Amino acid sequence: MESLWIALKIVAPLFLLMAVGYLIKVTGLMNETSVRQVNKTIFKIFLPLLVFLNIYKTDLAESFNSKLLFFALCGVVLQFTISLCIVITSQKDNSRRGAMLQGMFRSNFVLFGIPITTALFGDTAAGLAAILISVIIPLYNVLAVLSLEMFHGKQPSFLKMLKGIVTNPLIIASVIGILFVTFHIELPDILYKTVSDLSEIATPLAFVILGASFSFGEIGRYAKELCITLGAKLLLFPALFIGIALLLGFRGAPLSVLLTVFGSPIAVSSFTMAQQMGGDDKLAGLLVVFSSILSIATMFLLIFLLKEFSFL
């Protein structure tokens, strides 16, 4: 019963925040343009500040876990490879292939990782998540560009990939945070307080805007693609990679970080990237919406079971 209550306390607030966002949308307080503008602000200002602050407050020597880092990186690459095989064998339309491939391997680790791991283990897990963000996010971006380029009928542009990596606000924030910690640079109290206050806005506002982004049109056209992609993303991969992690001895805070890497829903930015690079953006949008909704149940179940068997 205690495990059930802990899982509920972690997941329910995230669901309620998204519900508030959806209500804001249906009541007309925000339109699609304003939602996109706020979303851009979150990902360019508030989330980078959150990532920076979590790294800044982290003891790198204490939080650095080479085994965790190696497993996460290998896991994402293997996830991408399996996803590519599934997509090629199950779908013939190239624009849909790119959207499905992105959806299967690219998780909303930044948005879900820090709040869930912090709720479970406090700053210890948040530090582990922040360090992993600085490595996983560049990998996600490289593989996401590759996913869409390979089904676009053109040779993948490595310059475009490199530009996408070095200009990503989350990566920039990660690098700055690591530099501050490495060289023991301290923020003045006034600036620290400002950054701290702004970073606290990131998570609740991001979930509210995610809820306001929900759209339920054209489900019938993409029923097959939704079932295949969401089945792999929310059921197959969490079971596979969390199972392997347990066999390798991951427990506690490191396991909670891996839970959010492989169990989180599809990254919101996958919709924007599909829109910009010729993928099926309508399918990409539906995948983000339904993975976000269904992940409330799957994340709840994963947390409950792992707590019940004393793995977390």
N, C-alpha and C positions, 0 to 999 in steps of 0.2 A: 504493500500500500504506500509505503514511503517513496519507493521508486516511481510509482505512478504519479504521486503528488509533485515530485521533483521534475519529472518530464513535463507535466502539465504547466508548472510554473515557468518553465523555460520557453515552451512553444506557444502557449496561449497568448501572451502579450504581443508576440510577433503577428499572430493571426488577427488580433484585435486592431493593431496598427494598420494592417492592410485593409481591414473592413472599414475603418475610418476613412482611408484614402478613397475607397470605392464609393462611399456615401458622399464624399466631397465631389466626386465626379458626377454622380447621378443627380445631385441637387444643383448642379450647374455652377458651383462656386469656383471651379477651375475648368478650363477647356483644354483641348489636346495641346494647343500651342504653349499655354502656361505650364502644363505638366512637363513638356519637353524642356522648357527653359529652366524650371526648377531642378529637373533631373540632371541637366548639364551642370548646373551650379553645384549640386551634391557631389558629382563625380570629379569635378575639377577643383573644388575648394574643400568641402566638408569632409569627404572620405579621405582625401590625401592628408588633411590635418590629423584625422583620427589615426591613420597608419603611422604618420610621423611621430605622434605623441606616444603611441604604444611601443615603438622602437626606442624612442628617446628615454622612456621610463624603464627600459629593459636592460638587464645585465647580460650583455652578449655572451660572455664566457659561460654564464650559468644557464642561459636559455638555448644556446647553440647545441643542437642534438644531431650529430652527423648521421646516425642511423635513421632518424625520423626524416631528415632531409633527403637522404638517398632513396628511402622507400617511397616518399611522396613523388619525387621526380620520376623514378622508374614506373610507378603506378600510373601517373598521368600519361606517359609515353605509351605504356601498354594499353591503357584505356583508349587512347587515340587509335592505336593499331587495330584493336578488336572492333572499335566503332567503324573504322574504314571498311573492314571486311563485311560487317553487317549491312552498311549502307550500299556498297557496290552490289551485293547479292540480292537486296530487297527493293531497290529503287532504280528506275531507269532515267528519270528526269534529273539533269545535272543541277538545276537551280535548287531543287528540293534536296538533292544529295548533300549539297554544301550546308544547307540549314540544318539538316538532320545530324550531320557529322559534328557540327559545332555544338548542337544541343546535347549530344551524347557524352562528350568529354569535358565541356567547359562549364564549370560550376560557379555559382555566386559566392565563392569562398570569402571574399572581402566582406560582403554584407552580412553573411550568416556566421562566418568563422569566429570573429572577435566577440560578438554578443553571446553566442552559445557557449564558447569555451570559457569566457569570463564568468558566465552564470554558473558553470559547473565547477571551475577550479580557480577563479579569481585571476589576479595579475600574472601568476605563473604560466597559465595556459595562454593568456593574451599575449605574453611575450613570445611564446613558441609560435603562435599563429602569426604574429607580426613579422618574425624572422622568415617564416615560410612564405608569407605574402611577397616578400622582396625577391623570391626566387620563382615561385609558382606563377605569378602574374606575367612576367616576361615570357615564360614558356607557353602559357595560355595564348598570349598574343601572337607568338610566332606560329603556333599550330592552328589558330583561328584564321589567320591570313592564308596559310597554306591550304586549309580546308576549303575556302572559297575560291582561291586562285586555281587549284587543281581541277575544279569542275566549272571553270569559267572559259575554258578553251584556249587559254593563253599560258605562256611560261610564267611560273611564279616569280615575282619581282622581289629579290632579296633586299634591294634598296628600300622598297616600300615597307617590307617587314622591319628592317632596321629603324626606319623613321618612326614606325608605329611603336616600337619598343622604347626608344629614347625620348619620345614626346609624351608617353603615357604618364599622366599626373600621379598615379599610384606608384609607379616605378621611381619617378623623380623623388617623391616623398620618402620612399624606402631608402634610396641612396643617401639623401640628405640626413635622414634619421641615423643611419649607420655611421656616417661621417661625424655627426655630432657626438655620438656615443664613443666612437673610436678615438677621437681627439679631445674628448672630455670638454666639449664646448657647452657652456651652461646658458640657458635662456634667462634674461632678466625676469624677475618675479612678475612684473606687469605684463610682459609679453607672454610668459608661460600661462598666466591666468586667462589671457585673451584666447590663446590657442586652445587651452583646455575647455573653455566655455563653448567655443565654436565646434570643437570636435564632438562634444556631447550632443550636438544637434544632429550629427550625421546619421546615426543608426535609426532613431525614431522617424526622422523626416524621410529617409530613404525608403523605409517600409510603407509609410503613408503614400508616397509618390508611386511606389510599386503597385499599391492597391488602386490608385487613381489611373494607372496605365492599363488595367484589366479591360479586355474587349473579348466578347464571346461570339463574334460573327464568323461565318464560313467554316464552322466546325466539321460539317458533313463532307466537304471537299477533301479534308485532310485527316479523316478518321484513321486510315491505315498508318500514315506517317506518325501521327500522334501516339498511337498505341505502341508502335515499334520503338520510337525514340524514348518515350517516357518509361516504357517497360525496362529498357536498358539502363537509362539514367537513374531511375529511382528504386529499381528492384535488383536488377542483375549486378550492376557495378558496386553498389554499397555492400551487398551480400558477399561478393567475390573478394573485394579488397579489404573490407573490415575482417572477413574471415581469415584471410592471409595474415593480416596484421596481428590478429589474436594468436595464430599459430607461431608467429615470430616473437611473441612475448610482449607486444605493446599493451600497456595498461595505463589507466589514469589520464593525466593531462595530455601526454603525447597521443593516446588513442582518441581523445576528444577532438584533437586537431585533425586527425585523419578522418574522423567521422564527418567533419564539416567539409573537408576537401572532396570526399567521395559521395557524401550524402546530401549535400546542398543542392538546391534547384539550379536551373540553367541561368547563366549570367545575363542580366538585363542588356548588357552591351552587345550581346550576340545579335540582337534585333537590329541595332544601329549599324553594326558591321555588315550584316546581310543586306541591308538597305543600300549601303554605300558601295558594295562590291558585286552587285548583280545576283545575289542569292534570293531565294523566295522569302521576302520579308514578312509576308502575311503568315506563312508557316512558322517562321522564326518567332514572331510575336505571340502566336498561339502557344508555342512550346514554352515560352517564358511564363506566360500566364498560368497554364495548367500545371507546369512543374512547380511553380510557386505555391499554388493552392494545394496540390496533392502532397507536396513535401512537408506540409504541416503535419499530415498524418504519418508519413514515413519517418520523418525525423523524430516525432513523438515516440513511435514504436521502437526505433533504434535506441534512443536514449533510455526508454523504459526497460528494454531487454538487457542492455549493457549494464545498467544500474542494478537490475534485479539479480544478475549473475555476478555482481561485484567486480566487473571489468572496469567500470568508471568509478 
